[in-house]
């Protein structure tokens, strides 16, 4: 397998790609939507909400956390997860720029 050559792209491009990759699974979107609804929760709450096994939910939470989309704070024996608003500020800024550019150009 070849190198991804991420060093050839800007920090911003790599950041958006990381966030987009983490958002590229419907289970992760469902987890984010659930976190928006409840504000914060533990893994077991998400397992009860989604049709996924606990190890699968944990893996998706890990991917979202590694990308910076969610935060996890240790509370006793559990980790309490919530949305990391900084990631969505980055996505909002990026997609607003894209939308404004596309709206101006109206090609094809």
Rosetta constraint file for C-alpha pairs under 8 A:
AtomPair CA 5 CA 9 HARMONIC 7.83 0.50
AtomPair CA 6 CA 14 HARMONIC 6.79 0.50
AtomPair CA 9 CA 13 HARMONIC 6.16 0.50
AtomPair CA 9 CA 14 HARMONIC 6.56 0.50
AtomPair CA 10 CA 14 HARMONIC 6.27 0.50
AtomPair CA 11 CA 15 HARMONIC 6.07 0.50
AtomPair CA 12 CA 16 HARMONIC 6.20 0.50
AtomPair CA 13 CA 17 HARMONIC 6.13 0.50
AtomPair CA 14 CA 18 HARMONIC 6.11 0.50
AtomPair CA 15 CA 19 HARMONIC 6.28 0.50
AtomPair CA 16 CA 20 HARMONIC 6.01 0.50
AtomPair CA 16 CA 90 HARMONIC 7.74 0.50
AtomPair CA 16 CA 91 HARMONIC 6.98 0.50
AtomPair CA 16 CA 94 HARMONIC 7.92 0.50
AtomPair CA 17 CA 21 HARMONIC 5.98 0.50
AtomPair CA 18 CA 22 HARMONIC 6.28 0.50
AtomPair CA 18 CA 67 HARMONIC 6.10 0.50
AtomPair CA 19 CA 23 HARMONIC 6.29 0.50
AtomPair CA 19 CA 67 HARMONIC 5.79 0.50
AtomPair CA 19 CA 68 HARMONIC 7.60 0.50
AtomPair CA 19 CA 69 HARMONIC 7.16 0.50
AtomPair CA 19 CA 87 HARMONIC 7.55 0.50
AtomPair CA 19 CA 91 HARMONIC 7.94 0.50
AtomPair CA 20 CA 24 HARMONIC 6.16 0.50
AtomPair CA 22 CA 28 HARMONIC 7.48 0.50
AtomPair CA 22 CA 63 HARMONIC 6.23 0.50
AtomPair CA 22 CA 64 HARMONIC 5.83 0.50
AtomPair CA 22 CA 67 HARMONIC 6.35 0.50
AtomPair CA 23 CA 28 HARMONIC 6.20 0.50
AtomPair CA 23 CA 29 HARMONIC 6.31 0.50
AtomPair CA 23 CA 64 HARMONIC 7.75 0.50
AtomPair CA 24 CA 28 HARMONIC 7.57 0.50
AtomPair CA 24 CA 29 HARMONIC 7.95 0.50
AtomPair CA 25 CA 29 HARMONIC 6.57 0.50
AtomPair CA 26 CA 30 HARMONIC 6.16 0.50
AtomPair CA 27 CA 31 HARMONIC 6.20 0.50
AtomPair CA 27 CA 60 HARMONIC 7.41 0.50
AtomPair CA 28 CA 32 HARMONIC 6.21 0.50
AtomPair CA 28 CA 60 HARMONIC 6.11 0.50
AtomPair CA 28 CA 61 HARMONIC 7.60 0.50
AtomPair CA 28 CA 64 HARMONIC 7.26 0.50
AtomPair CA 29 CA 33 HARMONIC 6.14 0.50
AtomPair CA 30 CA 34 HARMONIC 6.09 0.50
AtomPair CA 30 CA 50 HARMONIC 7.83 0.50
AtomPair CA 31 CA 35 HARMONIC 6.15 0.50
AtomPair CA 31 CA 46 HARMONIC 6.97 0.50
AtomPair CA 32 CA 36 HARMONIC 6.16 0.50
AtomPair CA 32 CA 83 HARMONIC 7.20 0.50
AtomPair CA 33 CA 37 HARMONIC 6.31 0.50
AtomPair CA 34 CA 38 HARMONIC 6.27 0.50
AtomPair CA 34 CA 46 HARMONIC 7.51 0.50
AtomPair CA 35 CA 39 HARMONIC 5.13 0.50
AtomPair CA 35 CA 40 HARMONIC 5.75 0.50
AtomPair CA 35 CA 41 HARMONIC 7.10 0.50
AtomPair CA 35 CA 81 HARMONIC 7.73 0.50
AtomPair CA 35 CA 82 HARMONIC 6.08 0.50
AtomPair CA 35 CA 83 HARMONIC 6.61 0.50
AtomPair CA 36 CA 40 HARMONIC 7.90 0.50
AtomPair CA 36 CA 83 HARMONIC 7.19 0.50
AtomPair CA 39 CA 82 HARMONIC 6.11 0.50
AtomPair CA 39 CA 83 HARMONIC 7.48 0.50
AtomPair CA 40 CA 80 HARMONIC 6.40 0.50
AtomPair CA 40 CA 81 HARMONIC 5.40 0.50
AtomPair CA 40 CA 82 HARMONIC 4.57 0.50
AtomPair CA 40 CA 83 HARMONIC 7.69 0.50
AtomPair CA 41 CA 45 HARMONIC 6.23 0.50
AtomPair CA 41 CA 46 HARMONIC 7.48 0.50
AtomPair CA 41 CA 80 HARMONIC 5.19 0.50
AtomPair CA 41 CA 81 HARMONIC 5.40 0.50
AtomPair CA 41 CA 82 HARMONIC 6.90 0.50
AtomPair CA 42 CA 46 HARMONIC 6.93 0.50
AtomPair CA 42 CA 78 HARMONIC 6.57 0.50
AtomPair CA 42 CA 79 HARMONIC 5.79 0.50
AtomPair CA 42 CA 80 HARMONIC 4.60 0.50
AtomPair CA 42 CA 81 HARMONIC 5.92 0.50
AtomPair CA 43 CA 47 HARMONIC 6.25 0.50
AtomPair CA 43 CA 54 HARMONIC 7.61 0.50
AtomPair CA 43 CA 57 HARMONIC 7.17 0.50
AtomPair CA 43 CA 58 HARMONIC 6.83 0.50
AtomPair CA 43 CA 78 HARMONIC 7.94 0.50
AtomPair CA 43 CA 79 HARMONIC 7.29 0.50
AtomPair CA 43 CA 80 HARMONIC 7.50 0.50
AtomPair CA 43 CA 81 HARMONIC 7.61 0.50
AtomPair CA 44 CA 48 HARMONIC 6.23 0.50
AtomPair CA 44 CA 54 HARMONIC 7.28 0.50
AtomPair CA 45 CA 49 HARMONIC 6.40 0.50
AtomPair CA 46 CA 50 HARMONIC 6.11 0.50
AtomPair CA 46 CA 57 HARMONIC 7.33 0.50
AtomPair CA 47 CA 51 HARMONIC 7.24 0.50
AtomPair CA 47 CA 52 HARMONIC 6.30 0.50
AtomPair CA 47 CA 53 HARMONIC 6.55 0.50
AtomPair CA 47 CA 54 HARMONIC 5.71 0.50
AtomPair CA 47 CA 57 HARMONIC 6.45 0.50
AtomPair CA 52 CA 56 HARMONIC 6.25 0.50
AtomPair CA 52 CA 57 HARMONIC 6.39 0.50
AtomPair CA 53 CA 57 HARMONIC 6.36 0.50
AtomPair CA 54 CA 58 HARMONIC 6.10 0.50
AtomPair CA 55 CA 59 HARMONIC 6.22 0.50
AtomPair CA 56 CA 60 HARMONIC 6.37 0.50
AtomPair CA 57 CA 61 HARMONIC 6.10 0.50
AtomPair CA 58 CA 62 HARMONIC 6.12 0.50
AtomPair CA 59 CA 63 HARMONIC 6.36 0.50
AtomPair CA 60 CA 64 HARMONIC 6.24 0.50
AtomPair CA 61 CA 65 HARMONIC 5.99 0.50
AtomPair CA 61 CA 70 HARMONIC 7.89 0.50
AtomPair CA 62 CA 66 HARMONIC 5.98 0.50
AtomPair CA 63 CA 67 HARMONIC 6.24 0.50
AtomPair CA 64 CA 68 HARMONIC 6.35 0.50
AtomPair CA 64 CA 69 HARMONIC 5.29 0.50
AtomPair CA 64 CA 70 HARMONIC 5.82 0.50
AtomPair CA 65 CA 69 HARMONIC 5.79 0.50
AtomPair CA 65 CA 70 HARMONIC 4.93 0.50
AtomPair CA 65 CA 71 HARMONIC 5.92 0.50
AtomPair CA 65 CA 72 HARMONIC 7.35 0.50
AtomPair CA 68 CA 84 HARMONIC 6.71 0.50
AtomPair CA 68 CA 87 HARMONIC 6.24 0.50
AtomPair CA 69 CA 83 HARMONIC 6.24 0.50
AtomPair CA 69 CA 84 HARMONIC 5.30 0.50
AtomPair CA 69 CA 85 HARMONIC 7.60 0.50
AtomPair CA 69 CA 86 HARMONIC 7.92 0.50
AtomPair CA 69 CA 87 HARMONIC 5.43 0.50
AtomPair CA 69 CA 88 HARMONIC 7.40 0.50
AtomPair CA 70 CA 81 HARMONIC 6.60 0.50
AtomPair CA 70 CA 82 HARMONIC 5.52 0.50
AtomPair CA 70 CA 83 HARMONIC 4.38 0.50
AtomPair CA 70 CA 84 HARMONIC 4.67 0.50
AtomPair CA 71 CA 81 HARMONIC 5.57 0.50
AtomPair CA 71 CA 82 HARMONIC 5.44 0.50
AtomPair CA 71 CA 83 HARMONIC 6.16 0.50
AtomPair CA 71 CA 84 HARMONIC 5.65 0.50
AtomPair CA 72 CA 79 HARMONIC 5.68 0.50
AtomPair CA 72 CA 80 HARMONIC 5.37 0.50
AtomPair CA 72 CA 81 HARMONIC 4.40 0.50
AtomPair CA 72 CA 82 HARMONIC 6.57 0.50
AtomPair CA 73 CA 79 HARMONIC 5.33 0.50
AtomPair CA 73 CA 80 HARMONIC 5.16 0.50
AtomPair CA 73 CA 81 HARMONIC 6.53 0.50
AtomPair CA 74 CA 78 HARMONIC 5.89 0.50
AtomPair CA 74 CA 79 HARMONIC 4.39 0.50
AtomPair CA 74 CA 80 HARMONIC 6.17 0.50
AtomPair CA 75 CA 79 HARMONIC 5.73 0.50
AtomPair CA 75 CA 80 HARMONIC 6.42 0.50
AtomPair CA 84 CA 88 HARMONIC 7.34 0.50
AtomPair CA 85 CA 89 HARMONIC 6.28 0.50
AtomPair CA 86 CA 90 HARMONIC 6.40 0.50
AtomPair CA 87 CA 91 HARMONIC 6.37 0.50
AtomPair CA 88 CA 92 HARMONIC 5.83 0.50
AtomPair CA 89 CA 93 HARMONIC 6.12 0.50
AtomPair CA 90 CA 94 HARMONIC 6.22 0.50
AtomPair CA 91 CA 95 HARMONIC 6.00 0.50
AtomPair CA 92 CA 96 HARMONIC 5.93 0.50
AtomPair CA 93 CA 97 HARMONIC 6.31 0.50
AtomPair CA 94 CA 98 HARMONIC 6.39 0.50
AtomPair CA 95 CA 99 HARMONIC 5.98 0.50
AtomPair CA 96 CA 100 HARMONIC 6.10 0.50
AtomPair CA 97 CA 101 HARMONIC 6.19 0.50
AtomPair CA 98 CA 102 HARMONIC 6.08 0.50
AtomPair CA 99 CA 103 HARMONIC 5.95 0.50
AtomPair CA 100 CA 104 HARMONIC 6.32 0.50
AtomPair CA 101 CA 105 HARMONIC 6.37 0.50
AtomPair CA 102 CA 106 HARMONIC 6.17 0.50
